[in-house]
Structure formats: C-alpha cells, structure tokens
Amino acid sequence: MLALTMVAVPLAGCAEKKERPSTAAAKAPPVPYARDPYPSTYRAYPGVPTLVRNVTVFDGEGARIDNGSVLFADGKVVAVGQALDAPAGAQVIDGQGKYLTPGIVDIHSHLGDYPSPGVQAHSDGNEATAAVTADVWAEHSVWPQDPGFGRALANGGVTTLQILPGSANLMGGRSVVVKNVYARTMQAMKFPGAPYGLKMACGENPKRVYGNRNQKPSTRMGNVAVDRQTWARAAAYKRKWDKYEKEGGDPPERDIAMDTLRGVLSGEILVQNHCYRADEMAIVLDMAKEFGYKVTAFHHAVEAYKIADLLKANGTCAAVWADWYGFKMESFDGIGENLAILDRAGACAFIHSDDANGIQRLNQEVAKVMASARHAGMPVTPEHAWTWLSIGPAKALGIDRVTGSLRPGKMADVVLWNGDPFSVYTRPEKVWVDGALLYDANDPRRRPVSDFELGQPGMGDVK
C-alpha cells in the first residue's frame, strides 16, 4: 500500500485567506470547523498500466462507446476511445461482449456504522440521545472489517460511498466519504479532500423517537421549531468566530456541534437531508433560505417528483430508491417513475441504497427505474441511466472533479461487467480502485473475505 499517493482535493474552507493585520493573525488559530483532526491516510494500492479493449463503454456522463477501449495507469484514467494502443508493459484485457463503466458511487450508506450482518454490539449509527447531535461524526463508528464493504465491491461494483449517521435525529452529525478499499482504519479508507456532510432528518423519525419519550419534538412543527432554534444558535456562534478571525482578541468558547453547523453556514459542509414528503422538503428549502445555507440533497425523497421544478430552481438533488414505498405513512406516495420524472424535468437526481443488500445491486435498481419509465412512455438510454450511478452522486458529494466518470485525469475507479450491467444475470468481473485490481471473479486471491467471516476458531465459551 505504498505506491500511488492521491492528490487531495482541498476543502473550500481551507483555501488561503486574504492577509489580515499581523496582530489579529497572531491571535487567531485555524478555523476549527474546517480543520480535520482525523485526516485521511489513504494510499492507493499498487496497480499496473492496464488497457481494456473491445468493450461497450458507458463513460458515466451519458456517452456510450461501442467497441471501446479504456487505458489507465498510475491510478488515473489516461485515455478513452476506440482502438487505443497499449504502452509497453501494460496488461491488456480483451472484454469482447462485456461492459466497462465507472465505479458506482453510493451517496447513502450505513456500512461500518450498522455492520452487516447485524451485530448489536457494533450497531453505532444513531446517537439517539437527543434530537440534535451535530457533535457526532459517523467516521468515529466506522468498523473497517464490516463484510458489507467487500460485498458492495464484489457484487455491486461500488468504489465510493458516503457513510451517514442514522435518521433518528433532526441533526444526526457528520457524514464521511470513503473509498471502498480493504483497510485497517477508517482514516485509511477516507476519501482525500472530500467535503463532510451534515445528516439531517425531517418527518416521522425524529418526532416518533423523541415524542415516544415525551420529549420535543413530537410533531412536525416541533421538528421545524427545534431546527430553527438550533440554526439561530449556529448563526450567533458563526458571528462570534467571524468577528474573532477579523479582529483578534480572546477566542470564543469552542462548541463541537456548532463547529459543524458553522461549517454548513460557511458552505464547507454539505447538507444531506433525509426527507420523504414534498411539502416538508419545500419547508426545509425555505428554512435553508432563512438561515443562509443550502440543501445539497434530499435523501429517499419519495415525493420529489411532485416538486421537481422546485428542486431544480434551488439546485437541490434528490437521492432516491427505485420503488420503495408504503412501509410507513410518509412513503405511501412513492412511485417507480420518481427518478425518471425528476431527470426529465432537469432536476438533479440519482439512485441510492440505504441498505446493506441494496448496495450490492444498485445497477439492478436503476434497471427497475428504466422499466417503470419505459412503461410510462419516458424511455431512458442505458448510457444516460449510468449517470444516476456515478457522476450524479459524485457531484452531490463534491468529488466529481476527481471521480464519477471515465475522463482522462480522473481516478481509475473502474468496473468490468461480464454482460449488460442492467441485467439481473450480470455481475462485476473485475473492479479497480485507483487503477489497482481489488476484485477479480476469476482469481481466488482477489475475492474479499473479511476477518469477521473467517470466524474465531477455538474461542469456545470465552466471553
């Protein structure tokens, strides 16, 4: 794991600031919300220059190349086209009859925090002790040995994922974006330079969890009231720190939760908001305007099709399922055409999993959306549909400059499928992350088996 060091994408909050007077500069420390005390130590696995040819290529941005070729080396995509020449020493793979795509990006996962199989002792996704827990960070619960990571790679072709806190809280804490690689620590999986997210939730979950305890909120209006009061506190906190950074003096008292919310108000941390109903999404968008932040994406968003124009106007994405509906009241108006309608209206929309099994077949989830859209008279081409699996979620994570499509210079996160990737009979044959072959269906040495799945022989009755 020593070869190919990734170049980090700098966070906006870490950009060089204009020079301040020396007295203030001497007294003001780095911005606390933009500083990462748990930095990525990710280093790409070593790979070899590789040319995959005679394949159908979906580039992830809506283009298709028949009889195509993709060359990658030094962890990056080098060229995409037809009849490419292999450099000396490159591995050449003939993919006749197969498909090549960017790795899948899942914007909504709880792997590592809610490990699979469900192990109660490692169930660490919800800090369900208060309605607002903006101080917690999902990465501090991530268990790198979760077998779900390997299954998402081998069965689903997932190369990047965002791990979020659960949805019991109005503000559940920070999310983290990781590369889907085998690692001993969370830091070694952490996507270099990816912005943090703030997980928020509206609707049934917070009011049910805390209302059942006779705590606020117990209603949807209580949800909004607690959110607004918290944002008002965050705005005051931000004003204090902004003044300190400009004028110097004694620093304000640190508040870890407010650090995260200040990061949102400053645009460095992206809001990822669990929400189902159209009317609630509209209220949240108004609340965001009231306090000067942006909702990057609504997750689940089963009624997003009702407000496609509003989402488009606000530049807010919808991360949705193919056909989940009816499992609770706020999901009853879910339809299979949701994603296709949003896409047709010009809104930002794509697929997500929120499920340890679903993450293994997101390609099939998109196939279901295509079938629903075709039945409704809205046919979608396969090459366009792949944007819902790669560049779309990459944009909503703020990492589309470096991954999410097969463009020269981007990370070589690549999947070779053994057939049409929208067929239920198709599986990944090979998966590369930053140009390193991490899964090969034809090579037992590159089929992931977690330490957890190997078991603990000889443990007996030890507890």
Secondary structure, 3 states (H helix, E strand, C coil): CCCCCCCCCCCHHHCCCCCCCHHHHHHCCCCCCCCCCCCCCCCCCCCCCEEEEEEEEECCCCCEEEEEEEEEECCEEEEEEECCCCCCCCEEEECCCCEEEECEEEEEECCCCCCCCCCHHHCCCCCCCCCECCCCEHHHCCCCCCHHHHHHHHHHCEEEEEECCCCCCCEEEEEEEEECCCCCCCCCCECCCCCCEEEEECCHHHHHHHHCCCCCCCCHHHHHHHHHHHHHHHHHHHHHHHHHHHHCCCCCCCCHHHHHHHHHHCCCCEEEEEECCHHHHHHHHHHHHHHCCCEEEEEECCCHHHHHHHHHHHCCEEEECCCCCCCCHHHCCCCCCHHHHHHHCCCCEEECCCCCCHHHHHHHHHHHHHHHHHHCCCCCCHHHHHHHCCHHHHHHCCCCCCCCCCCCCCECCEEEECCCCCCCCCCEEEEEECCEEEEECCCHHHCCCCHHHHCCCCCCCCC
